[in-house]
Each structure stands twice: as C-alpha cells, then as structure tokens.
Amino acid sequence: MESKTRNNRPGSFSWAHVVLFARSPLWWGAPLTAVVTFAIVFLIRSLGDGLPAAAAAAKGAIFGAVGAFSWAIGIWVATDPAPDEEEEPAPSRIPAWARRVLGVAIAAGAFALVCSPQIDAMRTGEASLARGFAGIVLKAIGIVAVLLPVYLSRRTK
C-alpha cells in the first residue's frame, strides 16, 4: 500500500492545509467550547469541592483552554486538503444494528479505560468526587471537541 504524500514528497509540509486551517469557519466553535468547559468545571469545583471562586475559576480557565485546544485539533483534522479516499466497505455477515451496538460497547469500554485514573482516585479517596468527576468531564469534552469539527466538516461535503 502506498503511503500518503503531500506535494509529491513524503512528509512534506502543506501550506494549503495551514491556510484551510486558519480560514475555517469551524473556529466559531472554539470560544463556545472554552466557555462551556469553563462553566461546567467552575460549577463542579466551586459547588462540589467548595473551592473559593478564584481557585475554581483558575481550574475552569485551564480546563477551558484544554477544551479550546481540543477543538483546534479537530479543526486541523477536519481541514486536511487531501483526505483519505473512502473505500467501499467489505460486505459483512453481522447485521448493521449489531455492529453499532458492538461499536458503542467498545467505545464505552475505551472511555472507561481512559477515565480509570479518575475512577480509581475517587474510589480510594485520593481525589474528591468533584475533582474526579471534573477530570472525567474534561476527557469527555476533549473527545467530543476533537470529533465534532470532523463530523461537521464531513456532513457539509
């Protein structure tokens, strides 16, 4: 199988990708992602942990920046000027509904593995419920913030 190249050279940098990335209308979602992440984490940490407003706002600001960065990663992936060619899927003997159920089960299991440090810290008492839950929420928002721009750009094509 041939490796993907840009400008006919493997690993070469594409300015077209940078231009598409910078001019993407998907950037409107980055501030919204940051604000929503900030608000959720601020409320969880101030009400759940009882942190002072300044400390909860600092945590919320850091988490909001991570949410906006995740959205930027999603835009970078969504604006690839040479996306992989879509191949026709091979026929399967498994019904479509069973494939979807299996996909959801695998995604839920993978998310549980990713969140296992927070779950374990909450279980053992190393972290409060609010702190652990804020970490889980950040991971969920990060995943959605990467996948949503890709989904939105694919839907419009």
C-alpha positions as CSV (number, residue, x, y, z in Angstrom):
1,M,0.0,0.0,0.0
2,E,1.3,3.4,-0.9
3,S,2.0,5.9,1.8
4,K,0.1,9.2,1.8
5,T,2.2,12.1,0.5
6,R,1.8,15.8,0.1
7,N,3.5,17.9,-2.7
8,N,4.7,14.5,-4.1
9,R,7.2,14.1,-1.3
10,P,6.6,12.0,1.8
11,G,6.4,14.1,4.9
12,S,6.5,17.5,3.2
13,F,4.6,20.4,4.8
14,S,1.5,21.7,3.1
15,W,0.8,25.4,3.3
16,A,-2.6,24.7,1.8
17,H,-3.5,22.9,5.0
18,V,-2.4,25.8,7.2
19,V,-4.5,28.2,5.1
20,L,-7.6,26.0,5.2
21,F,-7.0,25.6,9.0
22,A,-6.7,29.3,9.6
23,R,-9.7,30.3,7.5
24,S,-12.0,27.6,8.6
25,P,-15.5,28.7,9.7
26,L,-15.3,26.0,12.4
27,W,-13.3,28.4,14.6
28,W,-16.6,29.8,15.8
29,G,-16.9,26.7,18.0
30,A,-13.6,27.2,19.9
31,P,-14.8,30.0,22.1
32,L,-18.1,28.2,22.8
33,T,-16.2,25.1,23.8
34,A,-13.9,27.1,26.1
35,V,-16.8,28.9,27.8
36,V,-18.9,25.7,28.2
37,T,-15.9,23.8,29.6
38,F,-15.1,26.7,32.0
39,A,-18.6,27.0,33.2
40,I,-19.0,23.2,33.9
41,V,-15.7,22.9,35.7
42,F,-16.2,26.1,37.6
43,L,-19.6,24.9,38.9
44,I,-18.3,21.4,39.7
45,R,-15.2,22.6,41.6
46,S,-16.9,25.5,43.4
47,L,-20.1,23.8,44.4
48,G,-18.8,20.2,44.7
49,D,-15.4,20.8,46.2
50,G,-16.2,24.0,48.0
51,L,-13.2,25.8,46.4
52,P,-13.1,29.6,46.6
53,A,-14.3,31.3,43.5
54,A,-10.8,32.4,42.4
55,A,-9.4,28.8,42.7
56,A,-12.4,27.3,40.9
57,A,-12.1,30.0,38.2
58,A,-8.4,29.2,37.7
59,K,-9.2,25.5,37.3
60,G,-12.0,26.3,34.9
61,A,-9.8,28.6,32.8
62,I,-7.2,25.8,32.5
63,F,-9.8,23.3,31.5
64,G,-11.4,25.8,29.1
65,A,-8.1,26.2,27.4
66,V,-7.7,22.5,27.0
67,G,-11.3,22.3,25.5
68,A,-10.4,25.0,23.0
69,F,-7.2,23.3,22.1
70,S,-9.0,20.0,21.6
71,W,-11.4,21.9,19.2
72,A,-8.4,23.3,17.3
73,I,-7.0,19.7,16.9
74,G,-10.4,18.8,15.5
75,I,-10.3,21.7,13.0
76,W,-6.8,20.6,11.9
77,V,-8.0,17.1,11.2
78,A,-11.2,18.4,9.5
79,T,-9.4,20.7,7.1
80,D,-7.0,18.2,5.7
81,P,-6.9,19.1,2.0
82,A,-6.2,15.5,0.9
83,P,-8.4,13.3,3.0
84,D,-8.1,9.5,2.6
85,E,-10.1,8.2,-0.2
86,E,-13.2,6.4,1.0
87,E,-13.2,2.8,0.2
88,E,-16.3,0.7,-0.3
89,P,-16.8,-1.3,2.9
90,A,-16.5,-5.0,2.6
91,P,-19.7,-7.0,2.9
92,S,-20.3,-8.2,6.4
93,R,-22.4,-11.1,7.8
94,I,-23.0,-9.1,11.0
95,P,-26.2,-7.0,10.9
96,A,-25.8,-3.2,11.0
97,W,-27.6,-2.9,14.4
98,A,-25.2,-5.5,15.9
99,R,-22.2,-3.6,14.5
100,R,-23.5,-0.4,16.0
101,V,-24.1,-2.0,19.4
102,L,-20.6,-3.5,19.3
103,G,-19.1,-0.1,18.4
104,V,-20.9,1.6,21.3
105,A,-19.8,-1.1,23.7
106,I,-16.2,-0.8,22.6
107,A,-16.3,3.0,22.8
108,A,-17.7,2.9,26.3
109,G,-15.1,0.4,27.4
110,A,-12.3,2.5,25.9
111,F,-13.7,5.6,27.6
112,A,-13.8,3.7,30.9
113,L,-10.2,2.7,30.5
114,V,-9.2,6.3,29.7
115,C,-11.1,7.5,32.8
116,S,-9.8,4.8,35.1
117,P,-7.2,7.0,36.9
118,Q,-10.0,9.4,38.0
119,I,-12.3,6.5,38.9
120,D,-9.6,4.8,40.9
121,A,-8.7,8.1,42.7
122,M,-12.3,8.6,43.6
123,R,-12.7,5.0,44.8
124,T,-9.6,5.1,47.0
125,G,-10.3,8.6,48.4
126,E,-7.2,10.2,46.8
127,A,-9.5,12.7,45.0
128,S,-12.8,14.1,45.9
129,L,-15.9,13.2,43.8
130,A,-16.0,16.7,42.3
131,R,-12.3,16.6,41.3
132,G,-12.6,13.1,39.8
133,F,-15.8,14.0,38.0
134,A,-14.3,17.2,36.6
135,G,-11.4,15.1,35.2
136,I,-13.9,12.7,33.6
137,V,-15.9,15.6,32.1
138,L,-12.8,17.2,30.7
139,K,-11.9,14.0,28.9
140,A,-15.4,13.6,27.5
141,I,-15.4,17.3,26.3
142,G,-11.9,16.8,24.8
143,I,-13.1,13.8,22.8
144,V,-16.2,15.5,21.6
145,A,-14.3,18.7,20.8
146,V,-12.0,16.7,18.5
147,L,-14.7,14.6,16.8
148,L,-17.4,17.3,16.4
149,P,-15.5,19.5,13.9
150,V,-14.6,16.5,11.8
151,Y,-18.2,15.4,11.8
152,L,-19.5,18.8,10.9
153,S,-17.0,19.2,8.0
154,R,-17.8,15.7,6.7
155,R,-21.5,16.4,6.9
156,T,-21.2,19.5,4.7
157,K,-19.2,17.7,2.0
